[in-house]
C-alpha cells in the first residue's frame, strides 16, 4: 500500500479514474488546506469547489504541479468495451495478463498474452505494438487489459499508466468472469 502523505487523492466518477494532487513543501501561509493553520481537514470539498470559493489558494497548488502525480487509466465494463472498441471496430491492443496456462483454457479473440509477472520485461514489445499501428488521429493505439476477474489487469493498467507513461490505458472490470456473465455465456470459466 502507498501512503498519501502530502497528497490528496481525487476520484472522478464519470471516468472511474483517480488523480493524486501533490501538495508539496512550498505551501502558502494563507492556504486553508495546506497552510500552517488549515481549516479544511477532510475530503468533503472537491478541488474545484474549494478553488471556486477561494478556500484553497489555487496558485499554491499550481506552483507545486498539483496534477503532475499519477496518470489515470480507465475501467471499462464488458458492455462498454464492446460498444466503444468492438462494434465500431476501433483499433487497439488487447492484452491478456494471465499466465499462459490460463490462456489455454479461454481467451478473447485478437488478444496477445503478456503475463503480469512479465509485463515490465515486455514494455519494449508493447511500445512497438502500439506505435506500429497508429490510429487515424495519429496518436498511439489504446491498450485494453484483461484477466480472469479484473484484479491483475487493474494492477497492469496502473503500471503501464504510472510507471511507463502510457496514455489511453483501459482495463476490463470483472475480467473474463464478467465477460462470460454479460457478453458470451459459452466462454469456459474456471
C-alpha positions in Angstrom: 0.0 0.0 0.0 1.1 3.5 -0.8 0.8 6.3 1.8 -0.7 9.5 0.6 1.4 11.8 2.7 1.4 15.4 1.3 -1.1 14.3 -1.4 -4.8 14.4 -1.9 -6.5 11.6 -3.8 -9.3 12.8 -6.1 -11.8 10.3 -7.7 -13.6 11.2 -11.0 -16.7 9.1 -11.0 -17.5 10.0 -14.7 -14.4 8.2 -15.9 -13.7 5.9 -13.0 -10.2 7.4 -12.6 -8.1 8.7 -9.7 -5.8 11.8 -9.6 -3.2 12.4 -7.0 -2.9 16.1 -6.1 0.6 16.8 -4.8 0.6 19.4 -2.0 4.4 19.9 -1.9 6.6 21.8 0.5 6.3 25.4 -0.7 2.9 26.0 0.9 1.4 29.5 1.3 0.7 30.6 4.8 -2.8 31.8 3.7 -3.9 28.5 2.1 -6.7 27.0 4.1 -5.9 23.4 3.0 -2.1 23.2 3.3 -1.1 26.3 5.3 0.1 26.2 8.9 -3.4 26.5 10.3 -5.7 24.5 7.9 -9.4 24.9 8.2 -10.2 22.1 5.6 -9.4 18.9 7.3 -11.3 16.2 5.4 -12.3 15.4 1.8 -15.8 16.7 1.8 -14.9 19.6 -0.5 -13.8 18.8 -4.1 -10.9 20.6 -5.5 -13.0 22.7 -7.9 -15.5 23.8 -5.3 -12.7 24.8 -3.0 -10.9 26.9 -5.6 -14.1 28.5 -6.9 -15.0 29.6 -3.3 -11.4 30.8 -2.5 -10.9 28.1 0.1 -7.7 26.9 -1.5 -5.1 29.2 -2.9 -5.1 27.8 -6.5 -1.7 29.4 -7.1 -0.3 27.3 -4.3 -1.4 24.0 -5.9 -0.4 25.1 -9.4 3.0 26.1 -8.3 3.6 22.7 -6.9 2.4 20.9 -10.1 -0.7 19.7 -8.4 -1.8 17.3 -11.1 1.7 16.0 -12.0 1.1 13.0 -9.9 -0.4 9.7 -11.1 -1.7 9.2 -14.6 -5.2 7.9 -14.9 -6.4 4.7 -16.5 -10.0 3.9 -17.3 -12.0 0.9 -16.1 -14.4 -0.5 -18.7 -17.4 -2.7 -18.2 -17.7 -5.5 -20.7 -20.6 -3.7 -22.4 -18.5 -0.5 -22.7 -15.7 -2.4 -24.3 -18.0 -4.0 -26.9 -19.7 -0.6 -27.6 -16.5 1.5 -27.8 -14.0 -0.9 -29.3 -15.6 -4.0 -30.9 -18.7 -2.8 -32.6 -17.2 0.3 -34.2 -14.0 -1.9 -34.8 -11.7 0.7 -33.2 -8.0 -0.5 -33.5 -6.5 -1.2 -30.1 -4.1 -3.5 -28.4 -5.9 -6.2 -26.3 -3.6 -7.7 -23.7 -4.4 -10.8 -21.6 -2.3 -10.5 -18.4 -3.0 -14.0 -17.1 -0.4 -16.8 -17.1 0.0 -18.8 -20.3 -1.6 -21.9 -18.8 -4.8 -20.0 -18.1 -4.9 -18.5 -21.6 -5.1 -22.1 -22.9 -8.4 -22.5 -21.2 -10.1 -19.4 -22.7 -9.3 -16.0 -24.1 -10.7 -13.2 -26.1 -10.3 -13.0 -29.8 -7.3 -11.0 -31.1 -5.6 -10.6 -27.7 -2.0 -11.1 -27.0 -0.7 -12.7 -23.9 1.7 -10.9 -21.6 1.5 -12.3 -18.1 1.6 -9.7 -15.3 4.8 -11.1 -13.9 6.5 -10.4 -17.3 4.9 -7.1 -18.0 7.9 -4.9 -17.2 10.2 -7.1 -19.4 7.7 -6.7 -22.3 7.4 -2.9 -22.3 9.5 -2.5 -25.5 7.2 -5.0 -27.2 4.1 -3.2 -26.0 5.5 0.2 -27.2 6.3 -1.4 -30.6 2.8 -2.8 -30.9 1.0 0.5 -30.2 3.5 2.6 -32.2 3.3 0.4 -35.4 -0.4 0.7 -35.7 -1.3 4.4 -35.0 -5.0 5.2 -35.2 -6.5 7.7 -37.6 -5.8 10.6 -35.3 -2.1 10.0 -35.5 -1.7 9.0 -31.8 -0.9 5.6 -30.4 -3.4 2.9 -30.1 -5.3 2.4 -26.9 -4.3 -0.5 -24.7 -7.1 -2.7 -23.2 -6.0 -5.2 -20.5 -7.9 -8.1 -19.0 -7.5 -11.1 -16.8 -9.8 -13.6 -15.0 -11.5 -11.3 -12.6 -10.1 -7.8 -13.3 -7.6 -7.6 -10.4 -4.4 -8.3 -12.3 -5.5 -6.2 -15.2 -6.1 -3.2 -12.9 -2.6 -3.6 -11.5 -1.2 -3.9 -15.0 -3.1 -0.7 -16.1 -1.7 1.2 -13.1 1.9 0.1 -14.0 1.5 1.0 -17.7 0.0 4.4 -17.0 2.1 5.4 -14.0 5.4 3.7 -14.3 5.8 3.8 -18.0 3.7 6.8 -19.0 1.3 5.1 -21.5 -1.8 7.1 -22.3 -5.2 5.6 -23.2 -4.9 2.6 -20.9 -8.0 0.6 -20.0 -8.8 -2.4 -18.0 -11.8 -4.7 -18.3 -13.7 -4.6 -15.0 -14.6 -8.1 -13.8 -12.4 -9.7 -16.4 -13.4 -12.9 -18.2 -15.9 -13.9 -15.4 -17.9 -10.7 -16.1 -17.5 -11.3 -19.9 -19.0 -14.8 -19.6 -21.9 -13.4 -17.5 -22.7 -10.4 -19.6 -21.5 -11.0 -23.2 -20.7 -14.6 -24.0 -22.1 -17.3 -21.7 -20.3 -20.0 -23.8 -16.9 -18.8 -22.7 -15.5 -21.5 -20.4 -14.8 -20.1 -16.9 -12.5 -21.9 -14.4 
